[in-house]
Amino acid sequence: MQIKELRKRPIPPTRPVMDKKVGFRSDVWIDTQSPYFAEACEDLRETGVAGVNHYATPYNPPYFQSVPGAVEGLYLRKSVAEKIVSINQRLETMGLELYLFDAWRPQAIQRHFHDVWFPAYLRERHPEWSDEEIAIEVEKYWAAPSDGEASPAPHATGGATDLTLRVKMTGQPLFMGGLFDDLTENAHTDRFERPPASMSDEEAQANRRILYWVMLEAGFANNPTEWWHYSYGDQMWARLNDQPAALYGACDPTEA
């Protein structure tokens, strides 16, 4: 399918997907006997894939600070990395390429945003919200830190990545209608799946569609509340793709 066709192919409504993913970390088991379970990770920067770890640099709106515990590497499981490289080869025929914001994530990062930064952000803007309302909103965008091997956060598995599209020749990012880590409904993947109100909306709609379909056609699953989040082999992927089990548990590619 060519770029013009992808731009016109609607993203399905994400509400059913949001409902389907509820409880995926407690309900989906991880196949520890799978040949993929102990698969090594590799740094995507060594494969020619473009990207900078968003949390390891201070040029990272909306934070504008390097987050303690962040790593510079963009680590993914070998099979997942191979899929990313293959997608890039397809995109190259369209004059595009992937750009990664994040991949494997230390638990210190997950804990900082889930337990500290995002709750504080929400309390400042919604002082009327209860602790329960804060917790519900946090869970829409930041998974709780891993609770042992049975329920790792998606980014702790080496199977999840955050990414966007850019023009290969110039490095210009495609307009997606919102920041990476814009933790509001603006980030929902289908946000622009309605009659566009402007040329900007129309472009965001088309570009989100391109990213969505090239990733799904390669076997990835999308987190419906985040247009940038795609995963393969983790528990969310298993739930959304109706797989009997996840392939990957938690890992740490920085260990010697």
C-alpha positions as CSV (number, residue, x, y, z in Angstrom):
1,M,0.0,0.0,0.0
2,Q,1.4,3.4,-1.0
3,I,1.6,6.5,1.1
4,K,-1.5,8.1,-0.6
5,E,-3.6,5.1,0.3
6,L,-2.3,5.0,3.9
7,R,-3.1,8.7,4.4
8,K,-6.7,7.9,3.4
9,R,-7.2,4.7,5.5
10,P,-9.1,5.5,8.7
11,I,-7.8,4.4,12.1
12,P,-10.6,2.3,13.8
13,P,-12.2,3.8,16.9
14,T,-10.0,3.4,19.9
15,R,-12.6,3.2,22.7
16,P,-13.2,-0.6,22.2
17,V,-9.4,-1.1,22.3
18,M,-9.2,0.9,25.6
19,D,-11.8,-1.4,27.1
20,K,-10.0,-4.5,25.8
21,K,-6.6,-3.6,27.3
22,V,-8.0,-3.2,30.8
23,G,-6.3,-5.6,33.2
24,F,-3.8,-6.9,30.6
25,R,-0.9,-7.0,33.1
26,S,-2.8,-9.2,35.6
27,D,-4.7,-11.3,33.1
28,V,-2.2,-12.2,30.4
29,W,0.5,-14.7,31.2
30,I,4.1,-14.7,30.0
31,D,5.4,-17.8,28.2
32,T,8.7,-18.3,29.9
33,Q,9.3,-21.4,27.8
34,S,9.1,-19.4,24.6
35,P,12.4,-19.2,22.6
36,Y,11.9,-15.5,22.6
37,F,11.7,-15.1,26.4
38,A,15.4,-14.8,26.9
39,E,16.1,-13.0,23.6
40,A,18.8,-10.3,23.9
41,C,18.3,-6.6,23.2
42,E,20.2,-4.4,20.9
43,D,20.6,-0.6,20.6
44,L,18.6,0.6,17.7
45,R,21.1,3.5,17.2
46,E,23.6,0.8,16.0
47,T,21.2,-0.3,13.2
48,G,21.0,3.1,11.6
49,V,17.5,3.8,13.0
50,A,17.2,7.5,14.0
51,G,16.3,8.6,17.5
52,V,17.4,10.2,20.8
53,N,16.2,9.0,24.1
54,H,13.7,11.7,25.1
55,Y,14.4,11.3,28.9
56,A,18.2,11.5,28.7
57,T,18.3,15.0,27.2
58,P,17.1,18.4,28.6
59,Y,15.6,19.3,25.1
60,N,12.5,17.2,25.8
61,P,9.2,19.1,26.1
62,P,7.1,19.1,28.2
63,Y,9.9,18.3,30.8
64,F,13.0,20.3,29.8
65,Q,15.2,18.3,32.1
66,S,17.2,15.1,31.9
67,V,15.4,12.6,34.0
68,P,17.5,10.9,36.7
69,G,18.1,7.3,35.8
70,A,17.5,7.7,32.1
71,V,19.8,5.9,29.6
72,E,20.9,7.1,26.2
73,G,20.4,3.7,24.5
74,L,17.3,2.8,22.5
75,Y,17.2,-0.9,23.4
76,L,14.7,-3.3,21.9
77,R,14.6,-7.1,21.7
78,K,16.4,-8.4,18.7
79,S,13.2,-9.6,16.9
80,V,11.5,-6.3,17.6
81,A,14.5,-4.3,16.4
82,E,14.5,-6.4,13.1
83,K,10.8,-5.4,12.6
84,I,11.7,-1.7,13.1
85,V,14.5,-1.9,10.5
86,S,12.1,-3.7,8.1
87,I,9.5,-1.0,8.5
88,N,12.1,1.6,7.8
89,Q,13.0,-0.1,4.6
90,R,9.4,0.1,3.6
91,L,9.1,3.8,4.6
92,E,12.3,4.7,2.6
93,T,10.3,4.0,-0.6
94,M,7.9,6.8,0.6
95,G,10.7,9.2,1.5
96,L,10.1,8.7,5.2
97,E,11.7,7.0,8.2
98,L,11.0,6.2,11.9
99,Y,12.4,8.4,14.7
100,L,12.5,6.8,18.2
101,F,11.8,8.8,21.4
102,D,12.1,5.8,23.7
103,A,12.4,2.1,23.9
104,W,13.4,-0.1,26.9
105,R,12.9,2.0,30.0
106,P,14.6,1.7,33.5
107,Q,12.1,1.4,36.3
108,A,13.4,4.6,37.8
109,I,11.9,6.5,34.9
110,Q,8.6,4.6,35.1
111,R,8.5,5.3,38.9
112,H,9.3,9.0,38.6
113,F,6.5,9.7,36.1
114,H,3.9,7.3,37.5
115,D,4.4,8.1,41.2
116,V,5.7,11.7,41.2
117,W,5.7,13.9,38.1
118,F,2.3,13.2,36.5
119,P,0.3,13.1,39.8
120,A,1.8,16.5,40.7
121,Y,1.1,17.8,37.2
122,L,-2.6,16.8,37.5
123,R,-3.0,18.1,41.1
124,E,-1.8,21.5,40.0
125,R,-4.2,21.7,37.2
126,H,-7.2,19.9,38.8
127,P,-7.1,20.7,42.6
128,E,-10.7,19.5,42.8
129,W,-9.8,15.9,41.8
130,S,-9.8,13.2,44.4
131,D,-6.8,10.8,44.8
132,E,-8.8,8.1,43.0
133,E,-9.5,10.4,40.0
134,I,-5.8,11.3,39.9
135,A,-4.8,7.6,39.9
136,I,-7.3,6.7,37.2
137,E,-5.9,9.5,34.9
138,V,-2.3,8.5,35.6
139,E,-3.0,4.9,34.6
140,K,-4.3,6.0,31.2
141,Y,-0.8,7.2,30.2
142,W,1.8,5.9,32.6
143,A,1.9,2.2,33.5
144,A,2.8,1.4,37.1
145,P,6.4,0.3,37.7
146,S,7.0,-3.4,37.2
147,D,5.8,-5.7,39.9
148,G,8.1,-8.6,39.5
149,E,8.4,-10.9,36.5
150,A,4.7,-11.6,36.3
151,S,3.5,-8.1,35.4
152,P,6.3,-5.9,33.9
153,A,5.4,-2.4,32.5
154,P,5.5,-2.6,28.7
155,H,8.7,-0.6,28.3
156,A,10.4,-2.8,30.9
157,T,10.2,-5.8,28.5
158,G,12.2,-4.4,25.5
159,G,9.2,-5.0,23.4
160,A,7.7,-1.4,23.5
161,T,8.8,1.7,21.8
162,D,7.7,5.3,21.4
163,L,8.2,6.8,17.9
164,T,7.1,9.1,15.1
165,L,7.8,9.7,11.4
166,R,10.1,12.1,9.7
167,V,11.2,13.0,6.2
168,K,14.3,10.9,5.6
169,M,16.2,13.4,3.4
170,T,15.7,16.5,5.7
171,G,15.0,15.0,9.1
172,Q,11.8,17.2,9.3
173,P,9.3,15.5,11.7
174,L,5.8,14.9,10.3
175,F,3.1,16.8,12.0
176,M,1.2,14.6,14.4
177,G,-1.1,17.1,16.0
178,G,0.6,17.1,19.4
179,L,3.7,16.6,21.4
180,F,5.1,13.2,22.3
181,D,4.0,12.7,25.9
182,D,1.1,15.1,25.6
183,L,-0.8,13.3,28.3
184,T,-4.3,14.4,27.4
185,E,-7.0,13.1,25.0
186,N,-5.2,14.9,22.2
187,A,-2.8,12.0,22.3
188,H,-5.5,9.4,21.7
189,T,-4.6,7.7,18.4
190,D,-8.0,8.3,16.8
191,R,-8.1,12.0,18.0
192,F,-8.3,13.3,14.4
193,E,-10.6,10.7,13.0
194,R,-13.5,13.1,12.3
195,P,-14.1,15.7,9.6
196,P,-10.9,17.9,9.9
197,A,-11.5,21.4,11.2
198,S,-8.4,22.8,9.6
199,M,-5.5,21.9,7.2
200,S,-3.4,21.1,10.4
201,D,-6.0,18.6,11.5
202,E,-6.1,17.0,8.1
203,E,-2.3,16.6,8.1
204,A,-2.2,15.2,11.6
205,Q,-5.0,12.7,10.7
206,A,-3.1,11.6,7.6
207,N,0.3,11.2,9.3
208,R,-1.1,9.3,12.3
209,R,-2.8,7.0,9.8
210,I,0.5,6.3,8.0
211,L,2.3,5.5,11.3
212,Y,-0.6,3.4,12.6
213,W,-0.9,1.1,9.5
214,V,2.8,0.6,8.8
215,M,3.3,-0.5,12.5
216,L,0.2,-2.7,12.7
217,E,0.9,-4.4,9.4
218,A,4.3,-5.4,10.8
219,G,2.6,-7.0,13.8
220,F,2.8,-4.3,16.4
221,A,0.0,-3.2,18.7
222,N,-0.8,0.4,19.5
223,N,-1.6,1.8,22.9
224,P,-4.9,3.6,22.0
225,T,-4.3,6.5,24.4
226,E,-0.8,7.3,22.9
227,W,-0.4,7.7,19.1
228,W,3.4,7.2,19.5
229,H,3.4,3.9,21.5
230,Y,3.7,0.5,19.8
231,S,4.7,-2.8,21.1
232,Y,5.4,-6.4,20.1
233,G,5.6,-9.4,22.4
234,D,4.6,-7.8,25.7
235,Q,1.4,-8.4,27.6
236,M,-0.5,-5.5,26.0
237,W,0.4,-6.7,22.6
238,A,-0.8,-10.2,23.5
239,R,-4.2,-8.9,24.8
240,L,-4.8,-6.6,21.8
241,N,-3.7,-9.1,19.2
242,D,-5.6,-12.0,20.8
243,Q,-2.5,-14.0,21.5
244,P,-2.5,-16.7,24.1
245,A,0.5,-15.4,26.0
246,A,3.2,-12.7,25.9
247,L,6.6,-13.5,24.6
248,Y,8.7,-11.2,26.8
249,G,9.0,-10.5,30.5
250,A,11.1,-7.9,32.1
251,C,14.7,-7.4,31.1
252,D,17.7,-5.1,31.7
253,P,20.0,-4.7,28.6
254,T,22.3,-2.5,30.6
255,E,23.4,-5.4,32.9
256,A,26.9,-6.8,32.1
